[in-house]
Amino acid sequence: MVEQTSGRQPVAQVHVTRLSLTDFRNYHALALDLAPGAVVLTGENGAGKTNLLEAVSFLSPGRGLRRAKFDDVARVGAETGFAIHARLEGPFGECEIGTGTAGMQPGAETGRRLRINGETARTADAMLEWVRVLWLTPAMDALFTGPAGDRRRFLDRLVLAIDPAHGRRALDYEKAMRARNRLLSEDSRDAGWFDAIETQMAETGVAIAAARAEMVRLLAAMNERLPADGPFPTAEIALEGTIDAEIGRNAAVDVEEMFRRLLRDHRPRDRAAGRTLEGPHRSELLVRHVPKDMPAARCSTGEQKALLVGLILAHARLTGELSGSAPILLLDEISAHFDPDRRAALFSILEELNCQAFMTGTEASLFSAIEGRAQFFSVSTGAIHEPR
């Protein structure tokens, strides 16, 4: 099997050197020293392997790889919320990130606290200045056949890793759309309010669509550089939607005006539906298996898994080149469905990317190809055994 390579020198690595958890999921208290490179977590299902990956995923904006409510993340029986502390090393030297809900009012769901190097951070996007975290979980195996909203969220996570402003755009658009939907549900006829809200939706919505389109272009360019006979197939992605069709054809200001007019003209239809029916929140991400020239949704389960891994690896390479440092990868149950050759190819690519990669599995034997080149931990019911 041919190794997938870009022929470039690896970018600098950012890695977690120490991870401390307090009342996080099934961990009452945990302090874990970590090495650069691959980190392998093995143990029975339900032991807490994915919980550790979820904790690392909180080093990025959002609600982590499970998209869980913060109250659900805190350990059952904990008197207060959860806390995560991570020490990072990278080209910047050392960085300390602390986040969680410890001390906050239960059920508030107003976000989580964040401190970077001892200073309170204004937004979670500030973490992207220090580290980018990407993940792949078994729940994503149905990405190509599940709801379109899952694919949009997946694409937006890819965009956010290289464009930190994307998260704010998405939040602003959602806030404006909720305000418009409220006016629709109240049967408001206040044209002035509608005009103001729709102008904001047009500006942020077109910016979202443009950022997504740029990600599609960048991934296509990355795929052209990768060998056609690599161990993981390349994915061709495209966006389908009214606004997406206009991006690249017309100037952004013209697309904004078109979207604004569309929202205005569709008020009666949207009022009848009780929600906004046009915009980037309705776009569809189309994915094709390039070697087979087939829509991803029609591929076998194994082909879809390999295609998704290939897409994540291409994006990890792209993120490293654009940000100047390799992202941290969280790969949950990554090896279970691959044969030994493909597992070995995956491990080789991860080493080439020069990233810290957290991988989980039920058996350590699945990772025998990196014995001596990875840090191994055994996980059992909220406890971590010393690396062997």
N, C-alpha and C positions, 0 to 999 in steps of 0.2 A: 504494500500500500504506500502510495506516494505521500510524503510529508507535506503539509500545507505550510507555505512560507512566503513571506513578502520580500525576502532578500535584503531587509534593512536591519540595522543594529537595533536592539531592544531599547525601549525608552526606560527612564528611571522608574524604580519600583516604590510605591507607597504601601506600607504594610502596618498592620496592627501588631505592636510588640507586647501589649498587655491589655486584657479585657477583663473588666470587673462588673459583675451584675449583682443587684440587690432586689429581691422580691420580683424577679422577672420570670414569668411563666412558672415552671416547676423548680426554679433555682431560688433558694432562700438567700444564699450568698455564694459567690464564685469569683475567684481571681485566677486568671489563666495567663501564663507567659507564652508568647507565640514567637515563632521564627519566621523569617522571610520564606517565600515560596509556597509550596503545597501544604495544606493542613487537612488531614484526613480524620474524620469523626465516624467511628463505627459503634454499633450497638443495636439492640432490639428496637422494633417499632414502638414509639411512645416513650422512649428513654429520655428524649430531650435534645436530640441532634439538631432537628430543624429549629428548635427554640434558640439555639446558639447562633445559627445562621440569621434568624430573625433579629436577634440583638445587634448583629453587625449591620444588618440592613437599615437599622435606625441611625446609622451614621450618614444617611442621605435624607433629603426632604421627603415628607409624606409619612404614611403609617406603616411602612415596612413591607416585607414581602408577602405578608398575609392580609394586608390592608385592614387590620383589626382595629376595633375601638380600643382606646387606651385603657379603659376600665377592664377590658378582657385580657390585657397583657399583664397586668399586675397579678402576682401570685395569689391564689385563693387563700384567704385568711390573713393576708397582709394588712397591717393597720394603716398603712399609707400607700402611695403609689409605687411605681418601679423606678429604678435608677440604673443607668448604663454609663460606664466610664471607660474610655479607650485612650491609650497612648499610641500615637502614630509616629513612624519615622519615614522620611522621604527626602527628596532633594532640598526641601525647606528646612531640614533638621528634624526637630521634634515638635509635636503638637499634641495637646490634650483636649479631648472633647468629652463633655459630660452632658447627658440629656435624660429626660424622664419626666414623671409626674409626681415624684415623691414630694409630699408636703402640699400638694394641690387639692382642691376640693373634689371629692369623689363625684363622678357623674357630670362634671363641668364640661368636659369635651371641648375645652377652649384651646387645645393644643398641648404642647409639651415644652418644658423649659429647656434651654440650650445655653451652655457656656463653652466658649472656646478659649483655651489658654487663660482661664480664670475670669474672662470677661463675658458678660451677658450678650448673646447674639440677638440682633433684632429679628432676623428671620432664619428659618432652617436652611434657606438657600446659601447661607454663609459657609456651610460645611463643604460645599462644592469647590470652594477655594483651596481646600486641603486634600480632599479625597473624593473619588467617584466610585460608587458601588453598583454593580450589576448583578442580576440573579436569574436563575433558572430553576423552577420548581416543578414537581409532578403535576400540580394544578394547571400549569401552562401547557400540558400535553394536548389539551383540547382547544388550544388557541385558534387553530385554523378552521375548526368546525363549530366553535361556540359563538356566543353573541358578538355582534360587531363592536359593542362597547368595550369588550375585553381587548380587542385588537387595537382600538384607538388608545386605550390606556397604555398598552404595551409600546406603541409607537411613541407616545408622549414621554414615557420613561427613557426611551432611547434618545429623544431630542434633549431632554433635561440634562443628560449626562455630558453633553457638549455645549449646551446653551442654557446656563443657569437662569436666564430671564424668562424661560418658557413657563416655568411653574407659576410665576406671578401673572403672566398673560392669561393662563388657563383659569386661575382663580378669579381674575377680574371679569373674564368673559362669563363664567358661571354665575357670578354675583349679579351681573347685569341681566343675564337671561332669566334668573329667578325673579328679578324685579319685574321684567316684562311679563313673565308667566303669571305673576300675581295680579298685574293690571288686567290681563286677559281673563283670569278666573273671576275677577270682581266686575267684569263687564264694563271697565272704565272706557270712557270716550275722550279722555284728556289727551288731545293730539300733542300738546307740548311735552308732556311726560314721555309719551311714546317716542317722539322725535329724539329727545335727549338720550334715552336709554338705547335706542336703536343705533344712534351715532356711535356710542361707546361699543356696542356689540360689533358694529361693522369694523371699527378700528382694531379691536383686540382679536376679533374672529379672523380677519385677513392676516394679521401677524402670526396667529397660530397656524393657519394653513400654509403660509410662506415658510415657517420654520420646519413644518413637517415635510414640505416639498424639498427643502434643502437637505434634510436627512435622507430622503429617498435618493436624491442625486449623489450624495456622498457615499452611501452604501453601494450604489451601482458602480461608482468609480473604484471603490475598494475591491469589489468582486472582480472587476476587470484585471486587477493586479494579481489575483490569486490563481493558482493552477487549476485548470479545468478538471483534472483528475485527482483532486484532493480527497481526503478521507471523509469529508463532510460536504454534501452538495451545497451549491450556492442557491440563494433565494433571490428572485426578482420581485421587488415590491412596487406597488403603485397605489395611488389614492384616487378614489372615485367619489365625486360629490360636486354640487353646483359651484361652490367657491373654488374647490381644488382644480376644476376644469379651466378656470380663468387665470389661476396663478401661472406666471411665466408667459402668458399670452398678452397680458395688459399690465400697465403700470399699477402699482399697489393702490394709489389714490383712486384710480378708475374702478378697481375691483371693490374698494370700500364703498364707493358711491353706488355701484350695482347692488351690493349686498344690502345697503341701507334702503334703497328703493324696493328691493324684494321683500324686506321685512315690513315696510310700510304697506305695500300692496297686498300682502298676505295676512294682514291683521284679521279680516273676517274669517278666513279659513282657520287660522291659529286660535281665534276666539272660540270657534266651534269645537276644536280639538282640545282646548284647554292648555295648550303648550306650544312652544315654538317648534315648527316642523322643518325649518331650513337653517343650515349653518354648519360649521365644522364639527359640532357635536353629533352630526348625522353622517359624517364621512365614513367611507368604508375603506379599510386597508386590504388590498388584493395581493396575494402572495402566490408565486409560481415556483415550482420545482424546476430549476433551469435545465439540468441534465435530461430530465424526462419530458420537459416542455409540457407540464401538467399542473393544473391548479393544486395548491397544497391540500385543499380540502378533499380532493379525490385520491390522494396518496395513501398508502398503507400507514398504519400506526407507527411502525418502525421508521418508515421514510420521513414521516412528519417529525419524529423525534430528532433524527439526524439533521433534517433541514433546519429545525429550530436551533439546535446546537451550532450549526454552521453560521446561522444569522447572528447569534450571540457572540461567537468568536470573532466574526468580521467586525461587529460593532465594538468589541473590546479593543481590537487593533486600531480601529478608527479613533476611539476615545483617547487611547494612549498617544497617538500621533498628534491629535489636535490640542490636547490639554498639556502634553509634555510629560505626563507620568501615567504609568499603567493603572487601570482601575483594579479594585478588589472584586473578585468573582465569587459568587455564592452558588454552588452547584449541588442541589439537593437530590439525592438518589440518582446521581448522574450515570453510574456505570452499570446499573442493573440490566439494561436492555441492549447493551453493546457486547459484541464478541471481543475476545482478547486483543485482536489486531486493532480494532477501532478504539478500544480503551487505551492501548499504548499510544496510538496516534493522537488521541485527545491529550494525554499527559505531555506528550512531546510539544504540542502546540502551546499548551499552558506555560511550559518552561520557556519556549521561544518568546512568548508575550511578556515574560519577566514579571508576572503578576502574582500576588498572593491569592491563592485559590482555596477556598474552603469547600471540601467535598464530603458528602455523607454516604453511608452505605451500611447494610446490615452485616456484611462480612469483610474483614480486612483483606481476605484473599483477592477481592476484586481490584485491589490497588497494589498487588504484588509487583507490578512493573515499575513502581516508584519506591520500592523498599530501599531505605537508605538515602533517599533524596526528598523525603517528605517527613513532616512531623505527624505522628500517629497518636490519637487519643481514643480511649474507650469510654463510652458514655453509658451510664446506667442510672435511671430514675433520679435525675437532678444532681448527679455526681460525675466528676471527670477523673479518670484514673491517669496516673503518670504515663507519659509517652514511653513506648517501648523501644 
